[in-house]
Amino acid sequence: MSIFEYNGSALVAMVGKNCFAIASDRRLGVQLQTIATDFRRIYKIHDKLYIGLSGLATDAQTLFGPYFVQPVIAGLGDDNKPFICTMDSIGAKYEPEELFETISQALLASVDRDCLSGWGGHVLFVTPTEVQEKALKGRMD
């Protein structure tokens, strides 16, 4: 087993038309045992920049250094152009409502296939003028 899978996690970011969204599941586990159902993996750097950390939960909470985390960074630049940074980032010209639906369905689909993630999710949706946070209901086992 990879140390990145020890606590389980699901994390995704997408860009849309002048907006981005970043989402994660809420389960914290130690392999197949659930420890918490409200664990946060997305951290605010400032109003237009967020970082999501999957991987070993203790390392994600302390960050910076040779830790076992896989960051996903999402933000809006000075020109309000959205960007995401990670090894496998994707982007498309989704309108804001379509982007929220797409990222929500992608997260819930991945959680349904992964027994180490779950208990719904958090979606942060950021435009140049607002930040919305929504909770997703999902598999609760």
N, C-alpha and C positions, 0 to 999 in steps of 0.2 A: 504494500500500500504506500502511496505517496504521502508525505507529510502535508501536502497541500489539501488532501482529502480528509484529514483527521477530524476536523470540525465541520466539514461539509459547507457548502454555500452555493448560491446562484447569484450572478451579478451580470447586468447587461446595460449598455448605453447606446443610444441612437441619436443621430442628428436629424433635424427636419428643416423646414424653411424658417430661418431666423429663430430657431429654438432647438433645445435638446432635452432629452429625458434620460434619467439614470434610475435603475431599479434594482432591488435586491430582495431576497427572501428574508424571513425573520427568525428562522430556526438556528439555534446554537446547539450542537451536539458533540458528543465524544463517540465517534463512529456511529453505531446504531442507537445509542442512548440519547434522548432529548434532554438537554440541560435547561434551556430557556426558549420561549416562543416569542420574544420581543427584542431580539438582538439586532443592533443597528450596525450596518456595514458601510453606510454612506455618510461622509463627513463634509461639512461646509468649510471651504477655505475662505471665500467671500461670496457676495451675492450672486456672482456669475460664474463661480468655479467650485466644483464639487469633486471629491475623490471617493471611489468605492474600493474597498479592500476585501478580496476573498483570500482564502488560505487559512493559516494557523491563527486562531482568534487572539491569542495573547500577543502575537507579533503584530497583528493589525491594530491592536489597541495602543501599542507603544511606538510602532512605526520607526522608520529611518535607521538604517544599518543593514547588516546582512541578514534580513529577516525573511521568513517564508510567507510572502504575500504576493498577490498578483494584482497590481493596481489597474483600475480603469478610471481615467481622468476625463471629465466632461466640463466644458465651459463655453462662455461667449467671449470673443476677443473684443478689443477696443472698438472695432467697427460693428459689433454685435453679430459677427459671423460665428456660427457654432463650430466647435471642434471636439473631437474625442481622441484620446491617445491610449493605445494599448497594442499588443502584438497583432490582434485580429480585429481592429475596429472597422465598422462599416458605416455608411451614411447614405441617405436618400432624401429627396425633396418632399418629405411628408408635410402636409399641413398640420398644425398643432393637434387637432382632434384625432387625426389619423395616426400621428406619432404616439399619442398616449395609448390608443387602442393596440397598436402594433407592439409596443414595448411591453404592455401588460400581458398580452397573449403569449409573447415570446418567453417572458419570465415564468408564467404559470405552466406553459408547456414543458419547459425544462425542469421545473420543480416536480411535475407529475412523473417524470422519468427518473428522478434522482431521489433515492430513499434517504440521503444525507442532507437534503434541503427541505424546506416546507414552511408550514404555518402562515401562509399568505405572503404578502410582500409590501414593500414601500416603493412608491414611484415619486420621484422629484421631477417636476416639469418646469423648465426655466425658459422664459422669453426675455427680451430686453426690458420689459416693464414689470414683470411679476415672477414670483416663485410659488408654485402650487405643490402641495404634498398630498398624496392620496394613498390610502391603505387598500390593499387588494385582499379579498377573501380567497382562500384556496384550500387545498388539502390540509387537514388538521390531524395528521398521524405521524 
